[in-house]
Amino acid sequence: MRLATYNIWNSQMGMPLRFAQIVNEIMNLNADIICLQEVADVRMHDEIASQCKYPFFCFYPQYGLSVLSRLPIDGSRELPYALAARVTVNQKNVILVNVHLPWDSVIKQENAIVEIVEETRQLRSDYLLISGDFNNSENSSIYRFLKNEQSIGGCEAYFFDLAEAFSEITGTKIIPTLNFRENPRWGMSQKRNTLEVSRRFDYIMLKNPYPEEFPILKEYGIFGRDISRETGLSASDHYGVYAELEF
């Protein structure tokens, strides 16, 4: 199963040509399931699903969260700053949680991620993956909490960062998804940012599946780095992330 997450940047900058870039990036990736953040409205969601030929989908308008799938979605549930969708892969029950945490407050982020993790405990599955734009780097309390390296508010989690695992397996470098030096958004739609450091805000993480066997991580990477001659922009201000898992 090829899974991806992509914040498509809810902005009119470069539109409508940039919309075609977004569609091309998604189609070229050819993911079985893709989680999108910052989808402007249901019309945009429907248009992306149609043009990218995804027959199954769900949408959470409050936070612009969209899940597009080539596998039937058995059910979905709205969570705080998240949208959970259930699919079946090789007779295994898999839940995908699409997350977009608030950017403006670490307190809001911590409260939200705890509530998301607590509510997902009630969802029965063989495998649980959480992905999306967490608006926080690997140095954050959010990341450490998900990795089971600290607790928040008496709650704990136990997820594995697929990028970190693939980097060690292959000896490759993890690439930041929010790149202030290479992504043209930072310098076109606003003055170039010379203070913030490029970071990874977008993750795909797998909850410890015990007693189920670990899936095989076959591939991991980023997409959305191409710059259009027409718009002078990448398709989004974030790069997307994908992983291929064999259950």
C-alpha positions in Angstrom: 0.0 0.0 0.0 1.4 3.4 -1.0 0.3 6.1 1.5 0.9 9.8 1.2 0.3 13.1 3.0 0.3 16.5 1.4 -0.5 20.0 2.7 -1.6 21.7 -0.6 -1.5 25.3 0.8 -4.8 27.1 1.0 -3.8 30.2 -0.9 -4.8 31.9 -4.2 -1.1 32.4 -5.0 -0.5 31.0 -8.5 -4.1 29.9 -9.0 -5.7 28.5 -11.1 -2.4 27.2 -12.7 -1.1 26.0 -9.3 -4.2 23.8 -9.0 -3.1 21.9 -12.1 0.4 21.5 -10.4 -1.3 19.9 -7.4 -3.3 17.5 -9.5 -0.2 16.5 -11.5 1.8 15.9 -8.3 -0.9 13.7 -6.9 -1.4 11.8 -10.1 2.3 11.2 -10.7 2.7 9.9 -7.2 0.0 7.2 -7.8 -0.7 6.6 -4.1 -3.3 4.1 -3.0 -4.4 6.6 -0.3 -3.5 10.2 0.1 -4.3 12.5 3.0 -4.6 16.2 2.1 -4.6 19.2 4.4 -5.7 22.8 3.7 -8.2 21.8 1.0 -10.1 25.1 0.6 -13.7 23.7 0.4 -15.7 20.7 -0.7 -15.7 21.8 -4.4 -12.0 21.7 -4.4 -12.0 18.3 -2.7 -14.5 16.9 -5.2 -12.5 18.3 -8.2 -9.2 16.8 -7.0 -10.9 13.4 -6.3 -12.4 13.5 -9.8 -9.4 14.6 -11.7 -7.1 12.2 -9.8 -9.6 9.4 -10.3 -10.0 8.4 -6.6 -13.4 6.6 -6.3 -13.5 6.7 -2.5 -13.1 9.7 -0.3 -14.1 11.7 2.8 -13.8 15.3 3.7 -13.7 17.3 7.0 -14.4 21.0 6.0 -13.6 22.5 9.4 -9.9 21.8 8.9 -9.7 21.3 5.2 -8.9 17.6 5.6 -9.4 15.2 2.7 -8.7 11.4 2.4 -8.7 10.1 -1.2 -8.5 6.3 -1.7 -8.5 3.7 -4.3 -9.5 1.2 -1.6 -13.1 1.3 -0.3 -13.4 3.4 2.9 -15.3 1.3 5.4 -16.0 4.3 7.7 -14.7 7.7 8.8 -14.7 9.7 12.0 -14.0 13.4 12.7 -11.6 14.0 15.5 -10.2 17.3 16.8 -7.9 18.6 14.1 -8.0 15.2 12.4 -10.0 12.9 10.2 -9.8 9.1 10.6 -10.7 6.7 7.8 -10.8 2.9 7.9 -9.7 0.6 5.0 -9.0 -3.1 4.6 -5.6 -4.2 3.2 -4.8 -7.9 2.7 -7.6 -8.8 5.2 -6.1 -6.4 7.8 -8.1 -3.6 9.3 -6.1 -0.3 8.8 -7.1 3.1 10.2 -5.5 6.2 8.8 -5.6 9.4 10.8 -5.1 12.6 8.8 -3.9 15.4 11.0 -3.5 19.2 10.7 -2.5 20.6 14.1 -2.9 24.4 14.7 0.2 26.5 14.0 -0.2 29.3 16.5 -0.1 27.6 19.9 1.9 24.7 21.3 -0.7 24.4 24.1 -3.4 23.9 21.5 -1.2 21.4 19.7 -0.5 19.4 22.8 -4.2 19.3 23.8 -5.2 18.3 20.3 -2.7 15.5 19.9 -3.6 14.0 23.3 -7.3 14.1 22.4 -6.5 12.5 19.0 -4.5 9.7 20.6 -7.0 9.1 23.3 -9.9 8.9 20.9 -8.0 6.5 18.5 -7.7 4.1 21.4 -11.4 3.5 21.0 -11.1 2.6 17.3 -10.4 -1.1 16.8 -7.8 -1.9 14.1 -5.0 -4.2 13.3 -2.8 -1.2 12.2 -3.1 2.5 13.0 -1.2 5.2 11.0 -1.1 8.9 11.8 0.0 11.3 9.1 -0.3 14.9 8.1 1.0 18.4 8.9 1.9 18.5 12.6 3.3 22.1 12.5 6.1 20.9 14.7 9.7 19.6 14.2 11.5 16.6 15.6 12.5 18.8 18.5 9.0 19.4 19.7 7.0 17.9 22.5 4.4 16.7 19.9 7.0 14.6 18.1 8.6 13.2 21.3 5.1 12.4 22.6 4.2 10.4 19.5 7.6 8.6 19.6 6.9 7.6 23.2 9.8 9.6 24.5 7.7 11.8 26.8 4.2 12.0 28.1 1.7 14.9 27.8 -1.0 15.4 30.4 -0.6 11.9 31.8 -1.1 10.4 28.3 1.4 8.4 26.3 1.7 7.2 22.7 3.9 4.6 20.9 4.4 5.4 17.2 7.3 4.8 14.9 8.5 7.5 12.5 8.7 5.9 9.0 11.1 8.5 7.7 13.5 7.9 10.5 13.4 4.1 10.0 13.9 4.4 6.2 16.8 6.8 6.7 18.6 4.3 8.9 17.9 1.3 6.6 19.1 3.1 3.5 21.7 5.4 4.9 19.9 8.4 3.3 19.3 11.9 4.7 15.8 13.0 5.8 14.7 16.0 3.7 12.8 18.8 5.4 9.2 19.3 4.1 9.1 23.0 4.9 12.1 24.4 3.1 12.7 28.1 3.5 15.7 28.1 1.2 14.5 26.2 -1.9 10.7 26.5 -2.0 9.9 29.7 -4.0 6.8 30.4 -1.8 9.2 31.9 0.8 10.2 34.9 -1.2 7.3 35.3 -3.7 4.1 35.5 -1.7 5.9 37.1 1.2 9.4 38.6 1.9 12.1 35.9 2.0 12.4 34.4 5.5 16.0 34.6 6.6 15.6 33.5 10.2 13.5 30.3 10.3 15.4 27.1 9.6 14.1 24.5 7.2 12.3 21.7 9.1 10.2 18.6 8.8 6.6 19.3 9.8 5.0 16.5 7.8 5.1 12.9 9.0 3.8 9.4 8.4 3.9 7.4 11.7 2.8 3.8 12.6 1.5 2.9 16.0 3.3 -0.1 17.5 1.0 -2.9 16.1 1.8 -5.6 18.7 0.7 -8.4 18.7 0.4 -8.0 14.9 3.6 -8.3 12.9 5.4 -5.2 11.7 4.6 -4.3 8.0 7.6 -4.1 5.7 8.7 -0.6 4.9 9.6 -0.8 1.2 10.0 2.9 0.3 9.8 6.4 1.7 10.3 9.8 0.2 9.1 13.3 -0.6 7.4 14.8 -3.6 6.2 18.2 -4.8 9.6 19.8 -5.3 9.2 20.7 -9.0 9.0 24.4 -9.8 6.6 25.4 -12.6 7.8 27.8 -15.3 4.3 29.2 -15.5 3.8 30.0 -11.8 7.3 30.1 -10.6 6.1 28.1 -7.6 6.2 24.6 -6.4 2.7 23.1 -6.2 2.6 23.9 -2.4 4.6 25.6 0.3 5.0 22.1 1.8 6.6 19.1 0.2 4.5 16.0 0.4 5.6 12.7 2.0 4.9 9.1 0.9 5.6 5.6 2.2 5.1 2.2 0.7 4.2 -0.5 3.2 3.6 -4.3 2.7 1.2 -5.8 5.2 
